Amino acid sequence: MIIETAAVALATFFATVGPIDVAAMYAALAATATPHDRFTMAVKGTAIATAILLLFAIFGEATLNGLGISLAALRTGGGILLLLIGIDLVFGRTSGAISATPAETKEAALKADISVFPLATPLIAGPGAMGAAILLMADTEGELLLQAVVVACLLVILMVTLAALLAASYLQRLLGVTGMQVVRRVFGVLLTSLAIQFIFDGINQSGLFTGTSAQLV
């Protein structure tokens, strides 16, 4: 169970945070900054994104419960969101859920410090990553060990993201456009499959079809 949880969390966070995509966008936005400024913005942006995602992971489910949103609805709705992100990754499309929109990118180009916006959010801590954090934590059903595994996997991916940011220019040259698209598509397929499973689990937990079957019988 622990290994399965870790594998799902790592694949989901890698796909929704998108360290390689974030690094490519960062390399373009910080092209004119000094090496010291690029390092500072990368560290600051990752730290802020970490705080945001940890808040969503720890308090997100409780907030949704306070709003009367069931775990079944969260799994189904979160699964649909992740499915849309996975489809975008497979077809090589950009999405506001995992990247900055054109308007946000244009605004960021005019800013000297991009660590908070758009680096921390929405590039690293975007809607997709926030939703994934809440969904994966809720899927542990309150087991502290599994919750610790999810948080640890989140921190691992954020460390990978920081490393990618610090080596953004080199990574972009090494992989090239084709290499980056291959990585996107592979994790897009994995995320799509995981999203469908979340949807199935949510519908099954809702008892919707079970109730229908019982009435028919």
C-alpha positions as CSV (number, residue, x, y, z in Angstrom):
1,M,0.0,0.0,0.0
2,I,2.8,2.4,0.9
3,I,4.7,1.7,-2.4
4,E,1.5,2.1,-4.4
5,T,0.6,5.4,-2.7
6,A,4.2,6.7,-3.3
7,A,4.1,5.6,-7.0
8,V,0.8,7.3,-7.6
9,A,1.8,10.5,-5.7
10,L,5.1,10.8,-7.5
11,A,3.6,10.3,-11.0
12,T,0.7,12.7,-10.2
13,F,2.8,15.5,-8.7
14,F,5.4,15.2,-11.5
15,A,2.7,15.5,-14.1
16,T,0.7,18.4,-12.4
17,V,3.7,20.4,-11.2
18,G,5.7,19.7,-14.4
19,P,9.3,20.4,-13.4
20,I,10.6,20.3,-17.0
21,D,7.9,22.6,-18.3
22,V,8.4,25.0,-15.4
23,A,12.2,25.0,-16.0
24,A,11.7,25.8,-19.7
25,M,9.3,28.7,-19.0
26,Y,11.6,29.9,-16.3
27,A,14.6,29.9,-18.6
28,A,12.7,32.1,-21.1
29,L,11.3,34.5,-18.5
30,A,14.6,34.9,-16.6
31,A,16.9,35.0,-19.6
32,T,18.1,38.5,-18.9
33,A,18.6,38.1,-15.2
34,T,22.0,37.7,-13.6
35,P,23.0,34.2,-12.3
36,H,22.6,35.4,-8.7
37,D,19.1,36.7,-9.4
38,R,18.1,33.5,-11.2
39,F,19.3,31.4,-8.2
40,T,17.5,33.7,-5.7
41,M,14.2,33.7,-7.7
42,A,14.3,29.9,-8.2
43,V,14.8,29.2,-4.4
44,K,12.2,31.8,-3.4
45,G,9.7,30.7,-5.9
46,T,10.0,27.0,-4.9
47,A,9.8,27.9,-1.2
48,I,6.6,29.9,-1.7
49,A,5.1,27.2,-3.9
50,T,6.0,24.5,-1.3
51,A,4.1,26.5,1.4
52,I,1.1,26.9,-0.8
53,L,0.9,23.2,-1.7
54,L,1.5,22.1,1.9
55,L,-1.4,24.3,3.0
56,F,-3.7,22.8,0.4
57,A,-2.5,19.2,1.3
58,I,-3.0,19.7,5.0
59,F,-6.1,21.9,5.2
60,G,-7.7,21.3,1.8
61,E,-9.9,18.3,2.7
62,A,-11.1,19.9,6.0
63,T,-12.0,23.1,4.1
64,L,-14.0,21.0,1.5
65,N,-15.7,19.1,4.3
66,G,-16.7,22.4,5.9
67,L,-18.4,23.3,2.6
68,G,-20.3,20.0,2.5
69,I,-18.2,18.4,-0.3
70,S,-18.0,14.7,0.1
71,L,-14.9,12.5,-0.5
72,A,-16.7,10.9,-3.4
73,A,-17.4,14.2,-5.1
74,L,-13.8,15.3,-4.5
75,R,-12.4,12.1,-6.1
76,T,-14.7,12.4,-9.1
77,G,-14.2,16.2,-9.6
78,G,-10.5,16.0,-8.9
79,G,-10.3,13.0,-11.3
80,I,-12.0,15.0,-14.1
81,L,-9.6,17.9,-13.5
82,L,-6.6,15.6,-13.7
83,L,-8.0,13.9,-16.8
84,L,-8.2,17.2,-18.6
85,I,-4.6,18.0,-17.6
86,G,-3.5,14.6,-18.8
87,I,-5.2,15.0,-22.2
88,D,-3.5,18.4,-22.6
89,L,-0.1,16.8,-21.8
90,V,-0.6,13.9,-24.3
91,F,-1.6,16.3,-27.1
92,G,1.1,18.8,-26.3
93,R,-1.3,21.6,-25.4
94,T,-0.7,24.3,-22.8
95,S,-3.2,24.6,-20.0
96,G,-3.9,27.3,-17.4
97,A,-4.1,24.5,-14.9
98,I,-0.4,23.6,-15.2
99,S,1.2,26.7,-16.8
100,A,0.8,30.4,-17.0
101,T,-1.8,31.7,-19.5
102,P,-0.6,34.0,-22.4
103,A,-1.8,37.1,-20.5
104,E,0.0,36.0,-17.4
105,T,3.2,35.3,-19.3
106,K,3.0,38.7,-21.0
107,E,2.6,40.4,-17.6
108,A,5.5,38.4,-16.1
109,A,7.8,39.5,-18.9
110,L,7.6,43.1,-17.6
111,K,8.5,42.1,-14.0
112,A,12.0,42.1,-12.6
113,D,11.2,39.5,-9.9
114,I,9.1,36.6,-11.1
115,S,9.6,34.4,-8.0
116,V,6.0,34.9,-6.6
117,F,4.2,35.4,-9.9
118,P,4.2,33.5,-12.2
119,L,6.9,31.1,-10.8
120,A,5.5,30.1,-7.4
121,T,1.9,30.3,-8.7
122,P,0.6,29.3,-11.2
123,L,3.7,27.7,-12.7
124,I,4.7,25.4,-9.8
125,A,1.6,25.6,-7.5
126,G,-1.1,25.7,-10.1
127,P,-4.7,24.6,-9.9
128,G,-3.8,21.1,-11.0
129,A,-1.1,20.6,-8.4
130,M,-3.4,22.1,-5.7
131,G,-6.2,19.8,-6.7
132,A,-3.8,16.8,-6.8
133,A,-2.5,17.6,-3.3
134,I,-6.0,17.7,-1.8
135,L,-7.2,14.6,-3.7
136,L,-4.2,12.4,-2.9
137,M,-4.3,13.4,0.8
138,A,-8.1,12.6,0.9
139,D,-7.4,9.3,-0.8
140,T,-5.3,8.1,2.2
141,E,-8.6,8.1,4.3
142,G,-6.9,9.6,7.4
143,E,-4.0,7.1,7.6
144,L,-1.1,9.2,9.0
145,L,1.6,7.0,7.4
146,L,0.1,7.3,4.0
147,Q,-0.4,11.0,4.4
148,A,3.3,11.3,5.4
149,V,4.2,9.4,2.2
150,V,2.1,11.8,0.0
151,V,3.7,14.9,1.7
152,A,7.2,13.3,1.2
153,C,6.5,12.7,-2.5
154,L,5.3,16.2,-2.9
155,L,8.5,17.5,-1.3
156,V,10.6,15.2,-3.6
157,I,9.0,16.6,-6.7
158,L,9.4,20.1,-5.5
159,M,13.1,19.4,-4.9
160,V,13.3,18.0,-8.4
161,T,11.6,21.2,-9.6
162,L,14.2,23.4,-7.8
163,A,17.0,21.4,-9.3
164,A,15.4,21.8,-12.8
165,L,15.1,25.5,-12.3
166,L,18.7,25.9,-11.3
167,A,19.8,23.9,-14.3
168,A,17.1,25.3,-16.6
169,S,19.3,26.5,-19.5
170,Y,21.3,23.3,-19.5
171,L,18.2,21.1,-19.3
172,Q,16.6,22.9,-22.2
173,R,19.7,22.4,-24.4
174,L,20.0,18.7,-23.3
175,L,16.5,17.6,-23.9
176,G,15.5,20.0,-26.7
177,V,11.9,20.5,-27.7
178,T,11.4,16.9,-28.8
179,G,12.8,15.4,-25.6
180,M,10.6,17.7,-23.4
181,Q,7.5,16.7,-25.4
182,V,8.3,13.0,-25.0
183,V,8.5,13.4,-21.2
184,R,5.2,15.4,-21.2
185,R,3.4,12.8,-23.2
186,V,4.6,9.8,-21.2
187,F,3.5,11.4,-17.9
188,G,0.3,12.6,-19.6
189,V,-0.7,9.0,-20.4
190,L,0.1,7.9,-16.8
191,L,-1.9,10.9,-15.4
192,T,-4.9,10.1,-17.6
193,S,-5.0,6.5,-16.4
194,L,-4.7,7.7,-12.7
195,A,-7.5,10.3,-13.3
196,I,-9.9,7.7,-14.7
197,Q,-9.2,5.5,-11.6
198,F,-10.0,8.4,-9.3
199,I,-13.2,9.0,-11.2
200,F,-14.2,5.3,-11.0
201,D,-13.4,5.3,-7.2
202,G,-15.4,8.4,-6.7
203,I,-18.5,7.1,-8.5
204,N,-18.2,3.8,-6.8
205,Q,-18.0,5.4,-3.4
206,S,-20.9,7.7,-4.1
207,G,-23.2,4.6,-4.3
208,L,-25.0,6.2,-7.3
209,F,-25.1,3.0,-9.4
210,T,-25.5,0.8,-6.4
211,G,-28.6,2.7,-5.4
212,T,-30.0,2.6,-8.9
213,S,-29.5,-1.2,-9.1
214,A,-31.2,-1.7,-5.7
215,Q,-34.2,0.3,-6.9
216,L,-34.4,-1.7,-10.1
217,V,-34.3,-5.0,-8.2
